[in-house]
Each structure stands twice: as structure tokens, then as C-alpha cells.
């Protein structure tokens, strides 16, 4: 796709994201700087800038561009902040966070995805540490974090995510709600407890227990 991807990324932002109330110019610039087509299997590269999730193998998906933009904006992170990402997938969300000047630790439970994302991000010079682990446990070794972002649907905010978030920190996650849907949640760690705020309805693959050390790369 050579340099034409930049035109596609610009169109993606203007047509799919700006008009849906994502206004943070830093987030928009980060999205424009990351070649999304390199984070999907080659057979889906022509659809990389379309506003829908795409399969990346192992029954996982790369989130639609709007949802990546919305969750990144909700983080309200400043350059240099420490970010814990739960669910690396192909590494696209990690790359967007890194492009914002954030320090990213990303946990992936599927070994094949962790390995390929680590190599992809390294080859593209994104400063992201990819950990093969159970994301429900966070990553205590490098805690605490200024922000936590969860990229799989969860039935609850795991206790370890709360514990590993600094006072004043923010978590963003898609939570299952009683209607059977999912909804984006921001959760702020305040002096006297946590404050939850609800946002868009959404659809993510579910977070799973444990590790998958030998998951096939096929979808």
C-alpha cells in the first residue's frame, strides 16, 4: 500500500471518527501516524481502514477504528504516563498509545498473538512491553499505572486492576451490563473510592481465564 495508507487513515479519521465526537487532536494525530493495515492479516489489509472490527486469528479481533479512538480519548492520558493494557491482540491499540508518548505494558494471554505483536511493534519502533500472561491479574511487576485500558469485554472490574491503578488514575473497559449488552466504563480512582461513568454501547470479544500457550494463528 506504500504511502497511500496515509490517505486512507486520513479519510478514516475524517469520515468515521471526528463526526462521532472524538475531538482530542493528539489522539487523532496518533491514529493518523499508525499504519493500521500492518496490524491485520494480509487478506484483510484492504479493509483495514473500514470502521469495523477484523479477525486477527485465534478467534480474536482488532477493534474498529472509532472504538480505538474513543477509548484512547477516554483515558485522557498525558505523555510519559504509565499505561497497562489488558489484551494486546495484534498490537494496534498499543501502537496508538505509544504514538501518544505513553509508556505501555500490554498483557496478552494467547502466546502466538503475544509473540507476533511483540515482533511487529519492535520492528516498527513502538516502545511497548508485551507480556504473555493472564490479563485478569494485570501486571504487578511494573505497577502502579496511571491508566488501565481493557480491550476485551469483562463481567467485572478485576480487583488487581483497581489495586494497580494510582490514586487519580483512570481505567477504561467494556463491561457486560444487565441488558445483555456491553458498555464502555471509565473508572476513576479517587481519594474516597472509585467513581464510575458510563459511555457508548459496544461489542468486544470476551476476556478469558488463564493462558493459551499454543493457540493456533488461524481464525
Protein Blocks (a to p, Z undefined) as FASTA:
>chain_A
ZZmlmmmmmmmmmmmmmmnopabfklmmmmmmpcfklmccfklmmmmmpccdddebjhia
cddfklmmmmmmmnopaehiacddehjknommmmmmmmnopacddddfblklmmmmmmmm
mmnopacddddddfknopmklmccfbdcdfbdcfbdcfklmmmpcehiacddddddfkop
acdddddddfkbccdddddddddddddehjdfkbcfbZZ
